[in-house]
Amino acid sequence: MTLDVVQMVLVTVLAAATPLILAAVGELVAERAGVLNLGVEGMMVLGAAAGFAVAMRTGSTSLGALGGAAAGLLLSAVFGVLTVGLAANQVASGLALTILGLGVSGLVGTPYVGMKRDPAPHLHLPVLSDLPGVGRLLFGQDAFVYAAPLLVAGVTWFLWRTRLGLTVRAIGDDHTATHALGLPVRKVRFLAVLFGGACAGLGGAYLSLAYTPFWSPGMTAGRGWIALALVVFASWRPLRVAAGALLFGGATVLQLHAQAAGLGLPGQALSALPYVATILALVLLSLGRRQGGSLAPAALGRDFIPHR
């Protein structure tokens, strides 16, 4: 392979991994606070529809990205009111959120089916962007791609280097004890859910504004569920989330190259390859994990009802 071919493959892998990193890191923060939100798929697809609609109306990719994040945030607020405020079952509420997001996204996106727009602009730095091998990879991406590693670094610093991050992790491990200490369990959990929703919406907006700059119903194609799996795969660590997303991106690129090579395998089987790779990675992780219990936050998925 030439350097240009390697660079092209790496750029494609990074593009496929970006929406997963954005959505999974947001969900990781919510789960670290003890809230299991299975509605990531719904928030992503609504973010894709709303982001594309706003961008078409305003002609601005930046406003489209904000619109997608806002749509995910609003949908997550519904989930937060139900689960954090009213102590509704988190699993049932998350599944309902996915169904709601799919339905509302179809309604919002109906006028825009078949429309296309220019993809999000890419950075171009004279000389640097033209460097062989790494120029386009490091200095020729769109803003979404650069936002993904910044989000990973920011969340890592926040959770393990700040007092508020320690509070989030403590609440996720034992909400009863933290409440007894006077910490605002419900407020922290609700804010964590909102953050996760905004990140999922932003990941969805990336799909319709940059990855494939058009709107199509169900265009997330299960990426929200993959993002949920990545959080488990990563043992609730942001850097591992990024590594898992790159693994999925690599499987996606491998599937595309396999189809182009005409190997004679059914197209449906090749399309399933990235998801099969993710399942195998989860199985291997479970088999290889040392004994000593789960690494998940101890209060994950448990309802919190304060007793005065």
C-alpha positions in Angstrom: 0.0 0.0 0.0 1.1 3.5 -0.8 1.1 6.3 1.9 -1.9 7.9 0.2 -3.9 4.7 0.3 -3.1 4.1 4.0 -4.0 7.7 4.7 -7.3 7.3 2.9 -8.1 4.2 4.9 -7.3 5.8 8.2 -9.4 8.9 7.3 -12.3 6.6 6.6 -11.9 4.7 9.8 -11.8 7.9 11.8 -14.9 9.2 10.1 -16.8 6.0 10.9 -15.6 6.1 14.5 -16.5 9.8 15.2 -20.3 9.5 15.8 -19.7 6.5 18.0 -17.2 8.3 20.1 -19.5 11.3 20.5 -22.5 9.3 21.5 -20.7 6.7 23.7 -18.7 9.2 25.7 -22.0 11.1 26.5 -23.6 7.8 27.6 -20.6 7.0 29.7 -21.0 10.1 31.8 -24.7 9.3 32.3 -23.9 5.7 33.3 -21.1 6.9 35.6 -23.8 8.9 37.4 -25.9 5.6 37.7 -28.4 6.2 34.9 -28.8 3.6 32.2 -30.2 5.3 29.1 -31.1 2.8 26.3 -32.5 5.6 24.2 -29.2 6.6 22.6 -30.4 5.3 19.2 -33.5 7.5 19.4 -31.5 10.6 20.4 -29.0 10.0 17.6 -31.6 9.7 14.9 -33.5 12.7 16.1 -30.3 14.7 16.2 -29.6 13.7 12.6 -33.0 14.8 11.5 -33.1 18.0 13.4 -29.5 18.9 12.5 -30.2 18.4 8.8 -33.4 20.4 9.0 -31.8 23.3 10.8 -28.8 23.3 8.4 -31.1 23.3 5.4 -33.2 26.1 6.8 -30.3 28.4 7.9 -27.6 27.3 5.5 -25.2 26.9 8.5 -23.5 23.7 9.4 -22.7 25.1 12.9 -26.3 25.9 13.6 -27.3 22.4 12.3 -24.9 20.8 14.7 -26.3 22.9 17.6 -29.8 21.9 16.5 -28.9 18.3 16.5 -27.4 18.5 20.0 -30.4 20.5 21.2 -32.8 17.8 19.9 -30.9 15.1 21.7 -30.9 17.2 24.8 -34.6 17.8 24.7 -35.3 14.1 24.2 -33.0 13.2 27.1 -34.8 15.7 29.3 -38.0 13.7 28.8 -36.1 10.6 29.9 -34.6 12.4 32.8 -38.0 13.6 34.1 -39.3 10.1 33.9 -36.4 8.2 35.5 -34.7 10.7 37.7 -37.7 12.8 38.7 -40.4 10.2 38.8 -38.3 7.0 39.3 -39.7 5.2 36.3 -38.0 2.1 35.2 -34.9 3.1 33.3 -34.9 0.2 30.8 -38.5 0.6 29.8 -38.1 4.4 29.6 -35.0 4.1 27.4 -36.6 1.7 25.0 -39.7 4.0 24.8 -37.3 6.9 24.1 -35.8 5.1 21.2 -39.2 4.4 19.7 -40.2 8.1 20.3 -37.0 9.4 18.7 -37.5 7.2 15.6 -41.0 8.4 15.2 -40.4 12.1 15.7 -37.3 12.0 13.5 -39.4 10.6 10.7 -41.9 13.4 11.2 -39.2 16.1 11.3 -37.2 14.7 8.4 -40.1 14.0 6.0 -39.8 17.3 4.0 -36.1 16.7 3.6 -36.0 13.2 2.2 -33.9 13.1 -1.0 -32.3 16.5 -0.4 -28.6 16.9 -0.3 -26.2 19.6 0.9 -22.5 20.3 0.9 -20.8 18.3 3.7 -19.3 20.1 6.7 -16.2 22.1 5.7 -12.8 20.5 6.3 -9.8 22.2 7.7 -7.1 23.0 5.2 -3.7 24.4 6.3 -1.2 25.2 3.6 1.7 22.7 3.5 0.5 20.8 6.6 -2.7 19.4 5.0 -0.6 18.3 2.0 1.9 16.3 3.9 2.2 12.7 2.7 0.8 10.1 5.0 -0.5 12.2 7.8 -1.5 15.6 6.2 -5.1 14.9 5.5 -5.5 12.7 8.6 -4.3 15.3 11.1 -4.9 18.6 9.3 -7.8 18.0 6.9 -10.7 16.9 9.0 -14.0 18.6 9.8 -14.8 20.1 13.2 -16.8 17.1 14.3 -13.8 14.8 14.0 -11.6 17.2 16.1 -14.4 17.5 18.7 -14.4 13.8 19.4 -10.9 13.5 20.9 -11.4 16.8 22.7 -14.5 15.4 24.2 -12.7 12.2 25.3 -9.9 14.2 26.9 -12.3 16.6 28.5 -14.5 13.9 30.1 -11.4 12.0 31.2 -10.1 15.1 33.0 -13.5 15.9 34.4 -14.2 12.5 35.9 -10.8 11.8 37.4 -9.3 15.2 38.0 -12.2 17.4 39.3 -14.3 17.4 42.5 -17.5 17.4 40.5 -16.3 14.4 38.5 -15.6 12.5 41.8 -19.2 13.4 42.9 -20.6 12.0 39.7 -18.7 8.7 40.2 -19.6 8.5 43.8 -23.3 8.9 43.1 -23.0 6.2 40.4 -21.5 3.8 42.9 -23.7 4.6 46.0 -26.5 7.1 45.7 -27.8 6.4 49.2 -24.6 7.2 50.9 -23.9 10.3 48.8 -27.5 11.5 49.5 -26.8 11.1 53.2 -23.7 13.3 52.8 -25.9 16.0 51.4 -24.9 15.7 47.7 -27.6 16.6 45.1 -28.1 13.1 43.6 -31.1 14.0 41.4 -29.6 17.2 40.1 -26.3 15.6 39.2 -28.0 12.6 37.5 -30.3 14.9 35.5 -27.4 17.0 34.3 -25.5 13.9 33.4 -28.5 12.6 31.4 -28.8 16.0 29.6 -25.1 15.9 28.7 -25.4 12.4 27.3 -28.4 13.4 25.2 -26.6 16.4 23.8 -23.6 14.3 22.8 -25.9 11.6 21.2 -27.7 14.4 19.2 -24.4 15.8 18.1 -23.2 12.3 17.0 -26.4 12.0 15.0 -26.0 15.5 13.4 -22.5 14.4 12.3 -24.1 11.6 10.2 -26.4 13.9 8.3 -24.1 16.9 8.0 -20.7 15.4 7.4 -20.5 11.6 7.1 -23.3 11.3 4.5 -24.7 14.8 4.0 -28.3 14.0 3.4 -31.3 12.8 5.5 -32.7 9.3 5.4 -35.0 7.7 7.9 -33.2 5.3 10.2 -29.8 6.5 8.9 -28.2 5.8 12.3 -28.4 2.0 11.4 -28.0 0.8 15.0 -25.1 3.0 15.9 -26.8 4.0 19.1 -26.9 0.4 20.2 -23.2 0.0 19.3 -22.4 3.1 21.4 -24.1 1.4 24.4 -22.1 -1.7 23.8 -18.9 0.3 23.5 -19.4 1.8 27.0 -19.5 -1.8 28.4 -16.6 -2.8 26.2 -14.6 0.1 27.5 -15.3 -0.7 31.1 -16.6 2.8 31.5 -13.3 4.5 30.5 -13.3 7.3 27.9 -10.0 6.3 26.3 -11.1 2.8 25.8 -14.4 4.0 24.3 -12.3 5.8 21.6 -10.3 2.6 21.0 -13.4 0.5 20.7 -15.0 3.0 18.3 -11.9 2.9 16.1 -12.2 -0.9 16.1 -15.7 -0.7 14.9 -14.7 1.9 12.3 -12.0 -0.5 11.1 -14.5 -3.3 10.7 -16.8 -1.0 8.8 -14.0 -0.1 6.3 -13.1 -3.8 6.0 -16.7 -4.5 5.1 -16.7 -1.8 2.4 -13.4 -3.1 0.9 -14.7 -6.7 1.0 -17.8 -5.7 -1.0 -15.7 -3.7 -3.5 -13.4 -6.7 -4.0 -16.4 -8.9 -5.0 -15.6 -11.8 -2.7 -18.9 -13.5 -3.6 -20.3 -13.3 -0.1 -23.8 -12.0 0.5 -23.9 -8.2 1.0 -26.1 -8.6 4.1 -23.4 -10.8 5.7 -20.7 -8.2 4.9 -22.9 -5.4 6.3 -23.3 -7.3 9.5 -19.5 -7.6 9.9 -18.9 -4.5 12.1 -21.6 -5.6 14.5 -20.4 -9.1 14.7 -16.9 -7.7 15.4 -18.3 -5.7 18.2 -20.1 -8.7 19.7 -17.0 -10.8 19.5 -15.0 -8.1 21.2 -17.5 -8.0 24.1 -17.4 -11.7 24.4 -13.6 -11.8 24.5 -13.5 -9.0 27.0 -15.9 -10.9 29.3 -13.9 -14.1 29.0 -10.6 -12.4 29.6 -11.7 -10.1 32.5 -10.1 -11.0 35.8 -12.4 -12.4 38.5 -13.6 -9.9 41.0 -17.0 -8.7 39.8 -18.3 -6.2 37.4 -16.5 -2.9 36.7 -19.8 -1.2 36.2 -20.9 1.6 38.6 -22.6 -0.2 41.5 -25.8 1.8 41.4 -26.2 1.7 37.6 -29.8 1.3 36.6 -31.1 1.5 40.2 -33.9 4.0 40.9 -33.2 6.7 43.5 -36.0 7.6 45.8 -34.8 9.9 48.6 -36.0 9.2 52.1 -36.1 12.1 54.5 
